[in-house]
Amino acid sequence: MVFSLSLVPAHTPPLFWSCVGLYADAVKLLSPSRRLQKLAEEIARYSRRPPETHEQALLRRMHQAETLTEYENCTIDLDNLQGHEAWKKEKESIEPGYNPDVIESQVIRLKNAVADQDLDAMQHLLRTGLSRDLGGMNMLRLYKHSWFGTKFLIDDYINTVLETIQTFAETSIRTNVPTAEVRLHQQSLEDALKFFGRSALTLSGGALLGMKHIGVVKTLWEADLLPEIISGASAGSIVAGIVGSSTDERMAEVLDYFPFSDLAVFDPAGTGSVGWLVQRLRSFLQTGAFFEMDNLKRVMKSWLGDITFREARYKTGRVLNICVSSAGNAEPRLLNFVTAPDVFIWSAVCASCAVPNVFPPANIYEKDPITKEEKLWMQNAQQTFVDGSLDHDIPMRKLSEMFNVNFFIVSQVNPHVRVFLDQEEVFRGKQPTAPVRVRNPLQTAKELLRQEIIHRAQQLSDLGLPQGLYRWASLFNQQYTGDINVLPEIKPSEYLHMMMNPTPEFMVKATVAGERATWPRMCRIKNCVAIELALIQAIHTLRDRVNFGPEARAAREQKRSSSRGRASRGRSARPSFLRRRSLSIESPVKVDNALTVPQPLKVRRNVSLGNISVRPSFSITTPRTTPYLSPQVGIDQDLLGDALVMTRTNSNSLDGSGIDGHTVDVSNISRRRAPF
């Protein structure tokens, strides 16, 4: 009934609602039916509700948005309605760490270098001047002055850097630059990427709540902003393993099918309540754990097969990392194509999900490099492994040491972590007046409680008591947040079902929760990740110019073009917030201490993106093409080495010809591998 009333036009005269309210009151007093009385009371309450304003309608639509496009449109309208666009145009802000003069001067230097087509100047600026936090522009508070986006000056800097990278790469290719000089340009971009650092997406544990990560991954993937380095622990390793081993051609299908697939990791499908209780008691008495590993193993094998970390790296170009912990001591391990190249990913996921007393400790298995048979990993050490979240839910130090990662996007759903996390400042529609955020006293009390738990656990350790009595304290003594934290909404009722198989209905809701938690952070993610992805793209472009002849380059470009793009899958028009700023080489113009954005050039929109267009005519994502010659079905491991040797040894044959006249199909060698 309320729904039908909501269909009444908003401009209905107040007299109509007054009559409806009086009639409903009369029915409520005179009707003998309690059901009819309740309905009349609801109608009377609805009729007396004040009419919805335009601002309230936008807020409601924003919270109920089903796509990023719809969310963006609502937030832009809100910013215009409430006057926040004026703050974006201004140069200054109240934050003490923000220095717009530094950003503006760098923008001018970059635009001058591009306008002059000065390769030396562009090379110098890219090698020495790139930073995610130039002038404090990565400050979280700069994204709390509006519903969406930040200063136009920051957007102008990001787009100018992207244009500079594009111009530098294209000028090196299109002009008659010697190959040796192109190789130097490639090396300079590799140095710039090394100095700039890499980004990583880390997915926390959280049992059933970890399925919300799929919405985070889906949003980043459709925006072409998914980092190549992905880490997962416990439940997060399930999502990370599936995403990290899926090719770009299959990713859209995987993301759509995942919520409706067989995810019965705790019990076989169709287990009744009585049978469930009997199985839990029997399993606990036999193994000391309530659940058996067989169901999880079956699900992961159906998704991953027998692919290893090395094969996944060659197949997808991504760097998959899975966290595990040793069962006997507090020694954390990070499994990837470097530390465990031949380990089966399904085996690593099972070990990472082995929560003590929930699943039994697990063995890790690998593929024998000679016989290709399954064997026990680290057999001589006789180790078993448990939940990776115990010792390092977010492996920041390991990723920094191994892959030069200095920027972390964290999706955090661990229930014991969310209780203690400091809630991020929320924009309520009014401009902040204080230069810094005022700390919540409740958060101070929670921090004191956390420190007390750690202190008591340390006392137990000093007394020499068994490690099992205090190892749980490591859950409170870790770094659980990163540079950008995505915190999907968790309803109280969901805590009661954390150890149950997910239903398709829950998976759909979990995906939506992950998406909606990511949307408000998309502008900041783009501003922090786009430069890195553009550098990787340019490096591969110059590498093609150095290593391959015209025919081979054309073949690789054709392969790349055929695999590029995101299927819309019925979504509405793509969001435009990442391409509204111009890529003009003109310098910004100051008018009354405000920054006026130059008029945009006529550029071709990048239609290859599934949800967000980031760059005109130059995709920031590393080309997503067919895999390396890799140990897949029908390709032997030795053949892989021989093929790569043929392409590298005969450097004079840039047209794709190999040793002794053999021809190598260089178009099938993936270009997504980033230079580490």
N, C-alpha and C positions, 0 to 999 in steps of 0.2 A: 504493500500500500504506500509506504513511504517512497519507494522507488517510483511508483506511478505519479505521486505528487511532485517528485523532483523533475518530472517531464513538463510540468506546467511552465510556460514562459516566464522568464525572470522579470519581465516588465508588467506582470499582472497587477492590477490596481490594488492598493492596500485594502479597499473596501471589500473586495472579494475574499481576502484572507480573514477579515474580521467576521464576515458572515459564516465562513467555514468554521471558524473557532467557536462562535456562538452555537451553531448547530451541533458541533461535536460535544460541547459541554452539556447540551440538553440530552443528547443520546446517552452520555455517560451517567447522568442522574436518573433517567427514566428507564433505561434498558435493564431487563432482568438477567440478561446473559453477561457473565463475567468476561467472556471472551470479547464480546462486542464492546463492553465498557473499556477494556484495555486498549482495543483498537481506536476507540473514540478519544481516549486520553492521549494516545500517540499523535493522532491527527491534530488535536487541539494544541499540543506542544509544538508541532511542526508549523502550524499556522501563525503562532506568535513569535517564531524565530525571526530576527531581523534579516532583511534581505542581504544576500552575499555581495560584497563589494568586488570590484575588479581585482584588487590586490589579493583578497581572500581566495578568489577563484584561481588566480595564478599560483598561489601557494598550494592549493589543493591539487591542481593539475601537476605541479612539480613533484609532489610527494607520491602521486599515483602514476607518474610517467612510466611507460612501458618500453621506451627506446631512448637512446642517448640523444637523438634528434629532438624528440619531444621535450626532454629534460632541458636541453640547451635553449630551445625557444622560450620556454617558460622563464628560465633564469635571466635571459637577455631582456625580456619584457619587464621583469621585476626590477632589474638594474636601471632600466630607462625610466620606469615609473617612480622609483624611489630616489633617483638622482645619483646613483652610484657610478654611472658612466663618467660623470664629471671628475670623480676621484681618479679614475683610470687615465684620463687625459692629462691630469696634473703631473708635474715632474716630481715634486717633493712628497714625502710622507712622514708621519710622526715617529716611525720606528728609528731608534738611535743608530742601529747598525746598517741602515740603508744609505748608500752613497750613489745617487743617480748621476753625478758628474762623471764618475769613473765609467759607468756604462755608456753614457752619451758620447764621451770622447772615443771610446773603443768602436762604437757604431760608426762614427764619422771616419775614423781611420780605415775601417773595413770597406765602407762605401767608396771612399776615394780610391783605394787599391783596385776595387772591382771596376770602377768607372775608367780608370787608366789602363786596365788589363795588365797590371804590373804583377807578373808572376813572382818575382822576388819579394815584393812587399806582401803579397798574399801568403806566400810560403812562410815568411817570418811571423806574420800575425797569427797564422794558424798554429804554428809550432809553439809560440810563446804566450799567446794572449787568450787561449780558451780556458774557461772556468765555469763550473756549474753555479758558483756562488760569487760571481763577479759583482763587486759593489753591494754584496749582501742580498742579491736578487732572489736567492733560494730560500729566504726567510719565510717560514710558515705564515707569519702574521700578515705578509703582503697578500695573502690569498684569503684573508678574513675581513676585507673591506667591501666585498661585493659577493653576490650569489655565484658568480662564475667568472673566472679569469683574474687578471691582475693588471698592473700598469702597462699601458701601450708601449712605453719605452722598453720594457723587458721583452714584450712580444717582438718589437722591432729589432732588438739585439739578436734574438734567436733566429728570426727569419733572415737577417743580414748575414749571420754566420753560415746558415744553410746555403744562401746564395753564393757566398764566397767559396765554399767548398765545391759547389757545383761548377762555378766559373773556373776555378783552379783546375779541376779535373778535365773539363771540356776543352779548355785552352791547351792543356798539355797534349790532348789527343788530336785536336783538329788542326793545330798548327804543325809546321814542319820541325818539331822538336826532336833532336836525336834520341835514340833509344836509351842511351846512357843517362841523358838528362831526365828522361821520363822515369827511369829507375830511381834517380835521386829524389824526384818529386814524390814517388811512391814511398820512399823511405822517410821523407819528411812527414807525410801523413801518418805513417805508422808511429813515428815518434810523437806526433800530436795526440794520437789515440792513447799511447802509453802514458803521456803526461796527463791527459784528460781523465783517464781511468774508465773502468767498465761498470756497468750496472747489472744487478741480479735481482730476480724475483724469488723470494723465499716463502714457502708455504708451511705453516705451522702444523702441529698435531692438533687433535681435538676430537678423535673418534668420529661419530656420525656428523658432527658439526664441520669436520674437515671437507665435507662435500660442497660447502659454500665456496671453496676455492675455485671451483669450475666456472663460476660466474665472473670472478676476477680475471681469470685467464681468458675467458671469452671476450670480455670487454677490451682487454689489451690487444688481443689477437686481431679483432675486427678493426682496431684503430691502427694497426701496423706499429704498435709500440711495445710488443712483447719482447723482453730482453732475451738474448741468446743463452744466457746463463740462468738456469733454473735449479732451485734446491727445494727438497721436500723432506719432512720428518714425520714419522708415524702416519696418520691419515693423510697428511700433505704429500707423502711419498707416493700414494696411490695416484693422485692427480698429476704430480710431477712426472711419474714414470710413464703414464699414458701420453701426456703432452710431449714429453721429451723424446719419445720414440715414434711419434707420428710425423709423417712428412707433411709439407705444406699442402700438397694436393689432397690429402685425406683429412686435414685438420677440421675443415668445416663439417664434414660428415661425422667425425669423432665428437665434436662439441655438441652436435644436435642429437646424436644417438646415445651419448653417455647417460643422461638422466633416465632413459628407458631401458637400459641394458640390465643384465644379470649382475647385481651387486650384493648377492647374499653371502657376505663375507663372514658372518657370525654363525648362522644356522642354514641348513638346507631350506629351500623355499617350501612353504606350506607346513612348517612345523607348528603343531598346536601348543597351547599353553601348558598342558600337562606333560606332553612329550618334551617340551623345552625344559621344564623344571627337572625332569628325570635325567635328561642328557647333561644338564649343567652340573648336577650333583655327582653323576658318574664320572664326568670328565675331571672335576676338581679332585675327587678321591684318587683317581688314577695318575694324573699328571701334575696336580697342584695348580692347575689353571682351569678357568671356567669354560673356555672355548678351545676347540681344536684348530690346528693350523690348516687342515685339509681344505676347508671351504674357501679361505682366503687364497690359498695356493691355487685352487681350481679357477677362481675368478681372475686372478692376475695372469695365469697361463693363457686363459682364453683371450685376454686383451693383448698380452705382450709376446706370447710364444716363447721362443728360446733366444731372443735377441740379447746381445751383451752390450755393455757400456760402449765398447769400441765401435761395434757395429751401429749403434744408435747415433754415435757421433758422425760417422761417415754417411749414414743414411739421411740424417736431418740437418746436420750442421750445428745442432744445439749442444750445449754442455750440460748434461744432466748430472745432478749431485743428489745422493741419498744419504741421510744421516743414520748411523747405527751406533749402538753402545755395546761394549763388552759386558757379558753377563757377570763375569767374575770380578771385575774392577771398574773403576770410573774412567776408563780410557775411551774417549770418543773417537769415532772414525768417520771419514767422509769418503764415500765410494763414488768414483767417477771414472772416466776413460783413462785417467792418468794413474790413479792409485789401484784400480781394480778393473783393468781393461777387458778381461775375459769373463767377468762375473755376470751371471744371468740377472737381468733387471728384476724379473719376478721374484727371484730369491732375495735380492736386496730389499725389495719392498716388504716382503713377508717378515724379514728380520727387523726392519724399521718399525713395523706395526706390532711387534711382540711385546705388548705392555705386560710387565710382571703381574702374575696371577690372573691376567685376562687371557693371554696366549702363552704357551710354553716358550722358553728360549729356543731360538731357531738357528739352524746351520745355514751357511751361505755356500752356494754351489757355483762353479765356473765351468766353462767349456775348455776342454783340453785342447791346446793349440795345435797338437799333432793329430790326435785321433778324433777330435771333435766330440768326444764323449763327455757326459756330465761327470764331474768329480767334485770332491769336497774342497772348498777354498781354505787355504791355510791349514791343511790337514795335520801337519806336524805340531802346530800350536794347540790343537784340540780345544778351540774356542767356540763358544756359542754366543749369540748376540741377541740383544733386546731393544726395546723402543729407543729410537734415536732422540726423542724429545727429553729423555732423562738427563742427558749431559750437554747437548747443544741443539736446541730447537731451531735456532737461527745461527748457522755456522759462519759468522761474520769473519772471524780471524782466519779460518782456514781458506775461505774464498778469497780474502784479500791477499793472502800469501801465495796462493796457487795461480790465480787468474787476474790479479791486479784490480779486484773489485773494490771500489770506494763509494758506491752508491747502492743502497738497498731499498727495494720496495717489498714491504712485509705485509702478507695477509695473515692476520692473527685471529684465531678462533679458539685457542686453548681456554677452557673455562676457568682454570685456576689462575691464569694470567690476566684475563680480562677483569677479574675482580680488583687486582692491584694496579692496573694501568691507569695512568693519568689521562683523564678524558680530554680529548682535543678541543680547543676553543671552537665554539659553534657561532657562526654568523647568524644573527637574529633579524637582520634587516636594517640595523642602525650602525653608523660608523663608530668604530672604537675611539674613545677619547683619551685613554691612558696609553703612553708609549710602550709599555710592556704589560703582559698579562698578569693579573693578580692571581696568586696561587690559592687553590681551594684548600681550606683547613682540613676537610675530610681526606683529601689526598695525602696530606702530611701525616695524618693518623695512620692511614694504610701503609705508608712507607715505613713508619716506626714499627708497625706490626711485622712487616716483612723482614726488617733487619733483626727483630727479636727472634724470629723463627730461625734465621740463618745462624745467629749467635748460639742458640741452644743446640743446634745440630753440630756446630763446631765443638762445643763442650763435650758432646757424646763422642765425637771423633778423638778428642784429646784423652778421654778416659780409656781408649783402646777397646771399646765395645764393637760387636760385629757390625760390619758395614751396612748390612740390611736395615739396621735401626735408624740410620741417619742419612742414607744415600738419597732419600726422597727430598732432602733439603736442597739438593742441587736444582730442583724444580723452581726454587725461589731465588736462586743465586745466578741467574743467567740474564743476558741482554735479550729481551724479547721484542724490542722495537727497532726500527730502522730510520731511514731518512724520510720515507713516506710510508705511513701505516694505514692499511685498509682494514677496517673493523666492521665486518658484516654484522647486521643486527641478529641477536640471539634472543629468542623468546624464552621465558621461564619454563614453559612446558617442554621445550626441546631438551632441557637437561635430563628429563626423565626417560628419554629414549636414545641416549647416546650409545648404548650397546645393543641396538636392534638394527636389523637389516633395513636399509632405506627403501622406501616405496617410491614409485614414479612420481606420485603427488608431492612427496617431500623433496625429491630431487629438483623438480621444477621450481618449487618455492625457494629452495636453497640457491639455485642458479640465479633467480631474480634478486635474492638478497645480496649475493656477491656482486652482481652488476650495479645495483643501486648504491652500494657502498663505494664503488669505484668511480662512478660518474663525477661526484664533486671534486675528485682529485685528478681528473684527466688533464686539465690545463697545466698543473704543476708537473705531472708525469711527462707530458709532452715537452715542456721547457727543460727538463733535466735529462731526457733520453734521446731527443731528436738529433742533437749534434753528434752523439756517439754513433748512432745508426747511419747518419750521413757520412761520417768518416769511413766507416766500414764499407759502405757502398762505393765511395770514391776510391778506396784502396784497391778493391777488386776490379774496378774499371781500369785503373792504371796498370794493374797486374796483367790484365788481358792484353793491354797494349804492348807490354814488354814481352810476354811469353808466347803469344799466339799470333799467327798470321791473319790476314783479312778474312779468309774463308772460315777459319776456326772461330774467330771472334763473332762472325755473323751467325754461325751455328749456335754458339753459346747464347747470343742475344735472342735468337729465335726460341731456344729452349726456355730461357728466362722469361720471355714475354708470354709464352704459353702457360706457364705455371704461376704467373703473377696475377694478383687480384683476389678479391674476397667476394664470394657469392652473397648477394643481398638477402637471400632466403626470405623474401617477402617483407623485409623491413621497409620502413618509409625512407624518404629522401635522406641522404647522408648529412651529418652535421657539418656546419661550416665554420665553427669557432677557430679551427686551426688554420684557416686560410683567409680570414677576414683582413689580417694585417697585410700590407703590401710588401713586395720585395723590391721596392724602388731603390735605386742607387743614390737618390737625392738625399741630402742631409735633412734632419728634422728641423722644423721651423718653430721658433719660440714666439708665442703670442701671449702677452700678459702672463709670463712665467708658466705658461702651459705648453705642452708638447703637442703640436699638430702633426698628425700622421700624414706623410706624403700621399698624393693620389696614387692609387694602385695602377700597376701596369696591366696591359691586356695579356693575360697568361692563360695557358691551358690548365684546367683543373685536372688533378690526378684522379682519374676514374677507376684506378685499380684498387682503391681502398674499399673495404666492405662497410665501414661505418664512419670513418673520419678521413678526410683528405688533408694531408699534412704539407705536401710540397707541390708546386706546379711543375710539371714536366720533369720531375726528378724525384723518384721514390726514395725515401730515407731508409727503407728497409733493405737489408742485404738481399740480393737476388735469390729467389727461392726456386730452385730448379731441381733437376733430377740429381740423385745422389752421386757421391764419389763411386769409382769402381771399388766396390766393397764386398766383404764376405757375406753376401746375401745368397738367396737360393740360386744355385747354379754357378756361383762365383767362388772359386777356391781362395783361401787366404794367401797362398803363394802367388796366385795370379794378381792379387791386389798389389803386392810388392813389386812384381815384375812390371805391371802397368805403370805404376808411379815412377819407377826407375826410367822407363822408356821416355816418359814425358819430361823428365828432369835432366837426364844425361845429355841428350842430343839438343843442346840449347840453340844450335844453329838452325834447326828445322822448326821454324816458327809457324809453319803451315799445318802442323799436326802430324807430320811424318815421324816415325820412330826409328829405332836402331835397326840396321840391316834391311831397310826398306819397308819394315812393317808399319802399318798405319794405326794410330791410336785415335779412337773416337773421343776427342777432347770435349765435345759438346755434352758428354754425359758425366763429366767430372763436376761435382758441385762446387759452387763459388761461395757458399754461405759460411765457410770456415773463417773465423775472424783471426787476425794475426795476434798471437799472444807473445 
